[in-house]
């Protein structure tokens, strides 16, 4: 990739204020999720893996998540 600046005739198109705000909000949520994930990884690196007794089987996590999703959807008749 070249480090030369883009020619002036290829000016960027500015976003509408509402769209720019939405992009900034999405970036903030993404950054927050990445920070949480990084914190978990750092904890694992520092303290190691949790014991099996302290873990929840993935099947239980999946069923709980599916139940939450189903609660937000109206039932189809």
Long-range contacts (C-beta under 8 A, 24 or more apart in sequence): none
